[in-house]
């Protein structure tokens, strides 16, 4: 029997989208490249708390790291900054955070990718009047800490895999951590469109009444509302 997140009996959620969110929840609960499963789950939980209570603290002045949290202070603060006010981030904030994170810039990229997926999964169900899916229990295992060759980019704060700046900044942004890059684009393929189809202005998901121009209008509006840098 196929496991689902939302249950098509309650709402006609596309099976592809349901499966993508199910896969992402499983992905969070295993050790990543720079962070343990417990740290990854704790980061997303802190992000969701920030999304749920945006006015509890200013984005730049979040709550103290809870006692016993597996997250270092900089990672916990990052979750709340991205959840409460991603539009308030600055290059100086990024550089301070990277300097304090074990693993440096690639560790930052892994958390930023988890935040990108976490925001999508956290808000999708409630927007339809459906419950938010629960995070999975963290599984044992150690981070791989295997990094590809990286170079500095001019279109992104973070380092990327070469060649730099030959792809759109949104495409190369998470390339420093290939496992997260793949998962982000797997989500995007279900929620938006496959990466390889982004060059097609006439792309349309089979069976959907929405054309590419409709998707871009929604995306542009959401980007404005969410104060997305891109």
N, C-alpha and C positions, 0 to 999 in steps of 0.2 A: 504494500500500500504506500502510495506517495505521501511523504510528509509535507504539510503545508504550514504557512505562517498565518495566513488570514482566513483560509477556509472559503472556498468558492460558494459554499451553501449560504453564507451570510452576505456576500457582496461579489459581484462579477469581476473580481480581480484577475487579470490575465495570469495564466498558469506560469508563463515565462517570468513575469515580474515577481510573483509569489516565490518561485524557486530561487530567483536571484537574491531576494532578501533572506531566505532560509540559508542559502549558501554563505552569505556574508556573516550572519550570526554565528555559524559554525567556524568561519574563518577567524573571527575575533577571538574565539575561545581557545586557539592553539598558539603556541609560541611563534613569534615572528622572527624578523631578522635581527632586531636590536632589543626587543622587549619580550618578557615572559608573558604567558597567557594571562596570569593573574594581573599583571600590570596593564595589559591591553584591555581586559574587561573592566578594570577599575577606571581606566582613562575614559572609556566610552560611558560608563555610569556617571562619572563626574561631568562629562559633556552634556548628557541628558538632563542632569540636575540643573545645569546652567541654562539649558534651553527652556526648561519648565519654570524657572524663576529668574527671568532676565533682569528684574528690578531689585533683586535682593542685595546685590553689590554692584558697584561700578565695574565695568569690564576690566579696568586696570587695577582694581583693588578687590580681588576675590577673597573668599573665605580661607581660613588657614587649612593646611593639609590635615585631614583627620588622623588621629593617633592610630597607628597600626596599618596605615595605607601602604601598599607595596610601591606606590609611586613616589619618586623624588619630588621635592617641592616645585621645581621648575615645570615638571610634566603636569602636575595637578593644576598649577596656575595656568598653564597653556590650555588645558581642557576648558577652564572657566572663561578664559579670554576669548577663545574661539566660539564657545557656546553663547556668551552674553553679548559680544560685540566684535565679531571678526573684522568689521569695517574700521575698527579703531587701531588695528595692528600697524606697526611701523617697522621700518628697517632696523632702527635702533632696538626695538623690542625683540625682533627676530635674533639679532646678533647677541643680545644679552641672554636670551633663552638658550640658544645653541651653545654658548659658552658654559652654561650650567648643566646641560644634559649629558649624562654618560653616553658616549657614542656620537656626540656632536651633531652636525647637520644631517647625516643620514638617519639618525634616531629621530630628529625633528620631522623629517619627511614621513617616516612611518606613522607617527602620531597624527600629522596633518592629514594623511590619507584616511586614517581611521575616523578622523573628525568629519571628513567629506562624506564617507559612507554612513557614518553615524547620524548625521543630520538628516540624511534622506530617509533612512529606515525609521528614525524616531518620529518624523512628522507625517509620513505617508498614511499610516493607519488612522491616527486621530483626525486627519483632515477629511477622512471619509466616514468618521463616526465609528471607526473600528478600534479595538484595543491596540495599544502599542505592544509588539512582541517582546517577550522577556529575553534578557541576555542569557546566554548559555553559561554553565559552570566552566571555570578555567580548567584546562587539561594539563597534565604534567609535561615537562619538556623544557629544553633550553633554547634560547635564541641561536640562530645559525651564525650571526655576526660575519656573514660573507658579503662583501661589498664589491660591486662591479667597478670598473675604471670610471672615475668621475672627473668632470671638468667644470670650471666656473661658467656661468651663463650671464648674459646681459639682460635677458627678458624675464629672469626669475631670480629671486633672492637665493634660492637653494642651488647646490651643484646638481648637475644632470649627467647622464651618460652621453658620450660624444656621438655625433658632432653637436655642439651646442648651438642653439638658436637657428637650427635648420627646420625645426618643427614649431607649430604654435606653442606659446608658453603654457597653455592649459594642457597640451599633450605631453610636453617634456617634463612637466612639474614634478611628477612622482617617480621619474625613471631611476632615481638613485636607489630605490628599493623595489626591485622588479616584482616581488610577490605582491606588494601593495598596488603597484602600477597595474598589474594584471587584474586584480580584484576590483579596483575602481572602474576600470573600463568594462569589466563584466557587468557591473551594476549599470553603468551608462548605457550599455547595449540594450538592456531590458527597459530602462527608465526613459532613455532619450533615443539614441540610435547607435549602431555599431560604429566603432572608430573608423573602419575602412570606408564607411558610407558618408562620412562627414563632407567629403568633396562633392557629393551629389546634391545639387539644389533641388532636384526633383524627387528625392528619396521619400518614400511613404511606406509605413509599416503595413504589411499585408493584413487586410481586414479592418484597418483603422480608417475612419473618415478624416483624420487630421493629416494635412499636407505638411511638408517641411516648413513652409512659411508660417503655418499656425504654431508649430512647435517653437520656432524662433521667436515669435511674438510673446508666447508664454515665458520662454527662457529669459528674454530681455526684461520683461516686466518683473519677474522674480529676482533677477540680478539687481535691479534697481531697488526693490523693496528690501532685499537682504544686504544692500551696500556691498555687493561683490566687486572686488577690484577689477576682475576681468570685464 
